[in-house]
Amino acid sequence: MKFKKMLENKYTFQTVGQALKNIRKIFRDKGIMNPEREAEILLSYFLEMSRSEIYLNSDRVLKDKEKTQLEKKIQKRIEKIPLQYITKHQEFMGMDFLVEKGVLIPRPETEILVEELIRKLKNYKCSNSLRVTDLGTGTGIIAVSIAKFIEDVIIYATDISKKSLQIALKNAQKHGCKDKIIFLQGDLFEPFMGKIKKNSLDGIVSNPPYIDSHDFESLPPEIKDNEPKVALSGGIDGLDYYRKIIKKSPQYLKKNGFMALEVGFNQSKIVKELIIKENNFNQNIEITKDYLGIERVVIAYRK
């Protein structure tokens, strides 16, 4: 029996508290990961309440219109539409970011990369404004976070997707830092031509697509069937974009300028070898682990 028909003309919840309990059970039965947390987030978004307010208002009776609309949101989620595409929101670095279908959903592990960047840039000595580029900006989480936490910086945010740049611009406007970010459409360094001088950047940062062809086919349907493949797939071995970035970065970095890359599981050592092989960076390559102990960030400095 289809979920929609099961609830036709018959609501299984009347109050906010009952809705939360029912959504948890539905998500659990349908194999949604973290059903309790997702139920809270969905209900919080739908009712425009904080998660704590949901519990404080558990006895509030839902209107029939609210129940009908909520059921549609539940149906979308059990059809494996990512929660972030339903709510159009994702938290990152303590900030709320707009997310829409067609744009990569921000991941919490990218906060490791951003934290390292902020720490590095705060201690960076520069006579003028720092100049950093964010290759493949997506929703703009990296560029916006740097702009918010670093005072004197100019960020060039590039992306091949026009929609991604539109979303990134909205996020920059939302967080009051659009004047510090220059958005450029094109693949990696392609839009630099005629706009950014050689050896003028203090840093190049990227969270490139790094899933290999085999792993891409085994991704959960929430990811594979909804998020843009161009933002996920890094080619046969997952390293296509790293090769391009590592090869081209020295042309735009200042002496001792840094290149910071997020990497996937078991990719750090291979990426480090690619950097050493190019022979344009110093040997003191830094590798930072995430909270699960996975080597997540690789940072190298131009000779």
JORA-V593923 format. One record per residue. N is the residue number from 1. PSI is psi in radians with two decimals (* if undefined). BURIAL is I if it has 24 or more other ideal C-beta (glycine too) atoms within 12 Angstrom, else O. D_LAST is the distance of its C-alpha to the last C-alpha in Angstrom with 1 decimal. Layout:
BEGIN
n=N psi=PSI burial=BURIAL d_last=D_LAST
n=N psi=PSI burial=BURIAL d_last=D_LAST
END
This chain:
BEGIN
n=1 psi=2.26 burial=O d_last=64.5
n=2 psi=2.57 burial=O d_last=61.9
n=3 psi=-0.72 burial=O d_last=60.5
n=4 psi=-0.76 burial=O d_last=61.5
n=5 psi=-0.59 burial=O d_last=65.1
n=6 psi=-0.59 burial=O d_last=65.2
n=7 psi=0.00 burial=O d_last=64.8
n=8 psi=2.17 burial=O d_last=66.9
n=9 psi=0.28 burial=O d_last=69.4
n=10 psi=1.82 burial=O d_last=68.7
n=11 psi=2.37 burial=O d_last=66.1
n=12 psi=0.01 burial=O d_last=65.1
n=13 psi=2.55 burial=I d_last=63.8
n=14 psi=-0.57 burial=O d_last=65.4
n=15 psi=2.98 burial=I d_last=63.4
n=16 psi=-0.77 burial=I d_last=59.7
n=17 psi=-0.75 burial=I d_last=60.0
n=18 psi=-0.66 burial=I d_last=61.6
n=19 psi=-0.80 burial=I d_last=59.0
n=20 psi=-0.78 burial=I d_last=56.2
n=21 psi=-0.75 burial=I d_last=58.1
n=22 psi=-0.74 burial=I d_last=58.9
n=23 psi=-0.72 burial=I d_last=55.4
n=24 psi=-0.81 burial=I d_last=54.0
n=25 psi=-0.77 burial=O d_last=56.6
n=26 psi=-0.82 burial=I d_last=56.0
n=27 psi=-0.71 burial=I d_last=52.2
n=28 psi=-0.80 burial=O d_last=52.8
n=29 psi=-0.50 burial=O d_last=55.4
n=30 psi=0.10 burial=O d_last=53.1
n=31 psi=0.38 burial=O d_last=50.2
n=32 psi=2.26 burial=I d_last=47.9
n=33 psi=2.54 burial=O d_last=45.3
n=34 psi=0.94 burial=O d_last=45.6
n=35 psi=-0.62 burial=I d_last=49.0
n=36 psi=-0.84 burial=O d_last=49.8
n=37 psi=-0.74 burial=O d_last=46.6
n=38 psi=-0.63 burial=I d_last=46.7
n=39 psi=-0.75 burial=I d_last=50.4
n=40 psi=-0.79 burial=I d_last=49.6
n=41 psi=-0.78 burial=I d_last=46.8
n=42 psi=-0.81 burial=I d_last=49.0
n=43 psi=-0.67 burial=I d_last=52.0
n=44 psi=-0.81 burial=I d_last=50.1
n=45 psi=-0.82 burial=I d_last=48.6
n=46 psi=-0.72 burial=I d_last=52.0
n=47 psi=-0.02 burial=I d_last=54.1
n=48 psi=0.82 burial=O d_last=51.5
n=49 psi=2.72 burial=O d_last=51.8
n=50 psi=2.86 burial=O d_last=49.3
n=51 psi=-0.54 burial=O d_last=49.5
n=52 psi=-0.59 burial=O d_last=51.5
n=53 psi=-0.48 burial=O d_last=53.9
n=54 psi=-0.77 burial=I d_last=54.7
n=55 psi=-0.60 burial=O d_last=56.3
n=56 psi=-0.41 burial=O d_last=58.0
n=57 psi=0.52 burial=O d_last=59.6
n=58 psi=-0.43 burial=O d_last=60.4
n=59 psi=-0.05 burial=O d_last=64.0
n=60 psi=2.27 burial=O d_last=63.4
n=61 psi=2.30 burial=O d_last=65.2
n=62 psi=2.46 burial=I d_last=63.3
n=63 psi=2.73 burial=O d_last=64.8
n=64 psi=-0.69 burial=O d_last=65.7
n=65 psi=-0.69 burial=O d_last=63.2
n=66 psi=-0.72 burial=O d_last=60.4
n=67 psi=-0.69 burial=I d_last=61.4
n=68 psi=-0.80 burial=O d_last=61.4
n=69 psi=-0.66 burial=O d_last=57.9
n=70 psi=-0.68 burial=I d_last=56.5
n=71 psi=-0.61 burial=I d_last=57.9
n=72 psi=-0.67 burial=O d_last=56.0
n=73 psi=-0.73 burial=I d_last=52.7
n=74 psi=-0.76 burial=I d_last=53.6
n=75 psi=-0.74 burial=I d_last=54.4
n=76 psi=-0.74 burial=I d_last=51.1
n=77 psi=-0.71 burial=I d_last=49.3
n=78 psi=-0.20 burial=I d_last=51.4
n=79 psi=0.23 burial=O d_last=50.7
n=80 psi=0.38 burial=I d_last=47.1
n=81 psi=2.21 burial=I d_last=45.8
n=82 psi=2.48 burial=I d_last=42.9
n=83 psi=-0.65 burial=I d_last=44.0
n=84 psi=-0.54 burial=I d_last=41.2
n=85 psi=-0.40 burial=I d_last=42.6
n=86 psi=-0.79 burial=I d_last=46.0
n=87 psi=-0.37 burial=I d_last=45.2
n=88 psi=0.53 burial=I d_last=42.4
n=89 psi=2.60 burial=I d_last=40.6
n=90 psi=2.28 burial=I d_last=37.8
n=91 psi=2.44 burial=I d_last=36.7
n=92 psi=2.25 burial=I d_last=33.0
n=93 psi=0.62 burial=I d_last=31.6
n=94 psi=0.18 burial=O d_last=35.2
n=95 psi=2.70 burial=I d_last=35.5
n=96 psi=2.18 burial=I d_last=37.7
n=97 psi=2.46 burial=I d_last=36.2
n=98 psi=2.35 burial=I d_last=38.2
n=99 psi=2.41 burial=I d_last=38.0
n=100 psi=2.76 burial=I d_last=39.9
n=101 psi=2.43 burial=I d_last=40.5
n=102 psi=-0.11 burial=I d_last=38.1
n=103 psi=2.46 burial=I d_last=35.0
n=104 psi=2.37 burial=I d_last=33.1
n=105 psi=2.23 burial=I d_last=34.5
n=106 psi=2.47 burial=I d_last=32.0
n=107 psi=2.53 burial=I d_last=31.6
n=108 psi=-0.51 burial=O d_last=31.6
n=109 psi=-0.38 burial=I d_last=28.7
n=110 psi=-0.32 burial=I d_last=26.4
n=111 psi=-0.50 burial=I d_last=27.2
n=112 psi=-0.79 burial=I d_last=24.9
n=113 psi=-0.82 burial=I d_last=21.9
n=114 psi=-0.71 burial=I d_last=23.2
n=115 psi=-0.72 burial=I d_last=24.0
n=116 psi=-0.73 burial=I d_last=20.5
n=117 psi=-0.81 burial=I d_last=19.2
n=118 psi=-0.76 burial=I d_last=21.9
n=119 psi=-0.74 burial=O d_last=21.3
n=120 psi=-0.81 burial=I d_last=17.6
n=121 psi=-0.55 burial=I d_last=18.5
n=122 psi=-0.48 burial=O d_last=21.4
n=123 psi=0.09 burial=O d_last=19.4
n=124 psi=2.26 burial=I d_last=16.7
n=125 psi=2.11 burial=O d_last=17.3
n=126 psi=2.35 burial=I d_last=17.5
n=127 psi=-0.52 burial=O d_last=20.0
n=128 psi=-2.97 burial=O d_last=21.0
n=129 psi=2.44 burial=O d_last=21.4
n=130 psi=2.51 burial=I d_last=18.6
n=131 psi=2.08 burial=I d_last=17.9
n=132 psi=2.57 burial=I d_last=17.5
n=133 psi=2.49 burial=I d_last=18.6
n=134 psi=1.80 burial=I d_last=20.7
n=135 psi=2.14 burial=I d_last=21.0
n=136 psi=1.03 burial=I d_last=24.5
n=137 psi=-0.44 burial=I d_last=25.9
n=138 psi=-2.14 burial=I d_last=29.4
n=139 psi=-0.05 burial=I d_last=31.6
n=140 psi=0.24 burial=I d_last=28.9
n=141 psi=-0.69 burial=I d_last=28.8
n=142 psi=-0.88 burial=I d_last=25.0
n=143 psi=-0.81 burial=I d_last=25.0
n=144 psi=-0.73 burial=I d_last=28.3
n=145 psi=-0.76 burial=I d_last=27.5
n=146 psi=-0.78 burial=I d_last=24.4
n=147 psi=-0.61 burial=I d_last=26.5
n=148 psi=-0.62 burial=I d_last=29.3
n=149 psi=-0.27 burial=I d_last=27.4
n=150 psi=2.19 burial=I d_last=24.9
n=151 psi=-0.96 burial=O d_last=26.8
n=152 psi=1.45 burial=O d_last=24.6
n=153 psi=2.55 burial=I d_last=22.6
n=154 psi=2.26 burial=I d_last=22.8
n=155 psi=2.27 burial=I d_last=22.3
n=156 psi=1.97 burial=I d_last=22.3
n=157 psi=2.06 burial=I d_last=24.1
n=158 psi=2.64 burial=I d_last=24.6
n=159 psi=2.54 burial=I d_last=27.1
n=160 psi=-0.36 burial=I d_last=29.0
n=161 psi=2.15 burial=I d_last=32.1
n=162 psi=-0.68 burial=O d_last=34.2
n=163 psi=-0.72 burial=I d_last=36.1
n=164 psi=-0.76 burial=I d_last=33.0
n=165 psi=-0.61 burial=I d_last=31.9
n=166 psi=-0.75 burial=O d_last=35.5
n=167 psi=-0.75 burial=I d_last=35.6
n=168 psi=-0.70 burial=I d_last=32.2
n=169 psi=-0.75 burial=I d_last=33.6
n=170 psi=-0.70 burial=I d_last=36.7
n=171 psi=-0.64 burial=I d_last=34.8
n=172 psi=-0.71 burial=I d_last=32.9
n=173 psi=-0.74 burial=O d_last=36.3
n=174 psi=-0.66 burial=O d_last=37.9
n=175 psi=0.21 burial=I d_last=35.4
n=176 psi=0.63 burial=O d_last=35.4
n=177 psi=0.36 burial=I d_last=31.8
n=178 psi=-0.42 burial=O d_last=32.0
n=179 psi=-0.23 burial=O d_last=31.2
n=180 psi=-0.05 burial=I d_last=27.7
n=181 psi=2.28 burial=I d_last=26.9
n=182 psi=2.05 burial=I d_last=26.8
n=183 psi=2.27 burial=I d_last=27.9
n=184 psi=2.24 burial=I d_last=27.0
n=185 psi=2.30 burial=I d_last=28.8
n=186 psi=2.97 burial=I d_last=27.1
n=187 psi=1.99 burial=O d_last=25.2
n=188 psi=-1.97 burial=I d_last=21.6
n=189 psi=-0.09 burial=I d_last=19.9
n=190 psi=-0.81 burial=O d_last=23.1
n=191 psi=0.01 burial=I d_last=24.4
n=192 psi=-0.47 burial=I d_last=21.4
n=193 psi=2.13 burial=O d_last=22.8
n=194 psi=-0.01 burial=O d_last=24.2
n=195 psi=-0.59 burial=O d_last=23.5
n=196 psi=2.20 burial=I d_last=19.8
n=197 psi=2.68 burial=O d_last=17.8
n=198 psi=2.53 burial=O d_last=14.5
n=199 psi=0.74 burial=O d_last=11.4
n=200 psi=-0.10 burial=I d_last=14.0
n=201 psi=2.46 burial=I d_last=13.6
n=202 psi=-0.49 burial=I d_last=12.7
n=203 psi=2.59 burial=I d_last=13.2
n=204 psi=2.19 burial=I d_last=14.4
n=205 psi=2.54 burial=I d_last=17.1
n=206 psi=2.47 burial=I d_last=19.5
n=207 psi=1.41 burial=I d_last=22.5
n=208 psi=2.90 burial=I d_last=23.0
n=209 psi=2.24 burial=I d_last=26.2
n=210 psi=0.24 burial=I d_last=25.8
n=211 psi=2.26 burial=I d_last=29.4
n=212 psi=2.93 burial=I d_last=30.2
n=213 psi=-0.71 burial=O d_last=33.4
n=214 psi=-0.85 burial=O d_last=35.6
n=215 psi=-0.54 burial=I d_last=34.8
n=216 psi=-0.72 burial=I d_last=35.3
n=217 psi=-0.40 burial=O d_last=38.9
n=218 psi=0.16 burial=O d_last=39.7
n=219 psi=2.64 burial=O d_last=38.5
n=220 psi=2.62 burial=O d_last=41.3
n=221 psi=-0.53 burial=O d_last=43.3
n=222 psi=-0.66 burial=I d_last=42.3
n=223 psi=-0.99 burial=I d_last=38.7
n=224 psi=-0.66 burial=O d_last=39.2
n=225 psi=-0.05 burial=O d_last=42.2
n=226 psi=-0.78 burial=I d_last=41.0
n=227 psi=2.61 burial=I d_last=37.3
n=228 psi=2.22 burial=I d_last=35.6
n=229 psi=-0.64 burial=O d_last=34.4
n=230 psi=-0.40 burial=I d_last=31.6
n=231 psi=-0.04 burial=I d_last=30.1
n=232 psi=-0.78 burial=I d_last=30.6
n=233 psi=2.18 burial=I d_last=30.3
n=234 psi=0.43 burial=I d_last=27.0
n=235 psi=-2.97 burial=O d_last=28.7
n=236 psi=-0.81 burial=O d_last=30.3
n=237 psi=0.07 burial=O d_last=27.7
n=238 psi=0.10 burial=I d_last=26.4
n=239 psi=0.11 burial=I d_last=22.9
n=240 psi=-0.83 burial=I d_last=23.2
n=241 psi=-0.57 burial=I d_last=21.4
n=242 psi=-0.75 burial=I d_last=18.4
n=243 psi=-0.78 burial=I d_last=17.9
n=244 psi=-0.79 burial=I d_last=18.1
n=245 psi=-0.79 burial=I d_last=15.8
n=246 psi=-0.67 burial=I d_last=13.0
n=247 psi=-0.70 burial=I d_last=13.4
n=248 psi=-0.48 burial=I d_last=13.8
n=249 psi=-0.74 burial=I d_last=11.6
n=250 psi=-0.43 burial=I d_last=8.4
n=251 psi=-0.48 burial=I d_last=11.2
n=252 psi=-0.30 burial=I d_last=12.2
n=253 psi=2.52 burial=I d_last=9.5
n=254 psi=2.91 burial=I d_last=8.8
n=255 psi=2.27 burial=O d_last=5.8
n=256 psi=0.11 burial=O d_last=5.9
n=257 psi=2.70 burial=I d_last=8.3
n=258 psi=2.67 burial=I d_last=9.8
n=259 psi=2.10 burial=I d_last=11.5
n=260 psi=2.17 burial=I d_last=14.9
n=261 psi=2.33 burial=I d_last=17.4
n=262 psi=2.46 burial=I d_last=20.9
n=263 psi=2.79 burial=I d_last=22.1
n=264 psi=-3.12 burial=I d_last=25.6
n=265 psi=2.24 burial=O d_last=27.6
n=266 psi=0.40 burial=O d_last=26.2
n=267 psi=-0.25 burial=I d_last=23.1
n=268 psi=-0.79 burial=I d_last=20.3
n=269 psi=-0.66 burial=O d_last=20.0
n=270 psi=-0.76 burial=I d_last=20.1
n=271 psi=-0.71 burial=I d_last=17.4
n=272 psi=-0.74 burial=I d_last=15.2
n=273 psi=-0.67 burial=O d_last=16.1
n=274 psi=-0.68 burial=I d_last=15.3
n=275 psi=-0.81 burial=I d_last=11.7
n=276 psi=-0.70 burial=O d_last=11.4
n=277 psi=-0.62 burial=O d_last=13.4
n=278 psi=-0.44 burial=I d_last=11.2
n=279 psi=0.49 burial=O d_last=8.6
n=280 psi=-0.03 burial=I d_last=5.8
n=281 psi=2.70 burial=I d_last=4.9
n=282 psi=2.82 burial=O d_last=5.4
n=283 psi=-0.30 burial=O d_last=9.2
n=284 psi=1.19 burial=O d_last=10.6
n=285 psi=2.26 burial=I d_last=11.8
n=286 psi=2.40 burial=I d_last=14.7
n=287 psi=2.23 burial=I d_last=18.0
n=288 psi=2.37 burial=I d_last=20.9
n=289 psi=2.68 burial=O d_last=24.5
n=290 psi=-3.02 burial=I d_last=27.1
n=291 psi=-0.21 burial=O d_last=30.6
n=292 psi=0.07 burial=O d_last=31.9
n=293 psi=0.14 burial=O d_last=29.4
n=294 psi=2.31 burial=O d_last=27.6
n=295 psi=1.96 burial=I d_last=23.8
n=296 psi=-0.45 burial=I d_last=23.1
n=297 psi=2.31 burial=I d_last=19.7
n=298 psi=2.21 burial=I d_last=16.2
n=299 psi=2.25 burial=I d_last=13.2
n=300 psi=2.73 burial=I d_last=9.5
n=301 psi=2.32 burial=I d_last=6.5
n=302 psi=2.46 burial=I d_last=3.8
n=303 psi=* burial=O d_last=0.0
END
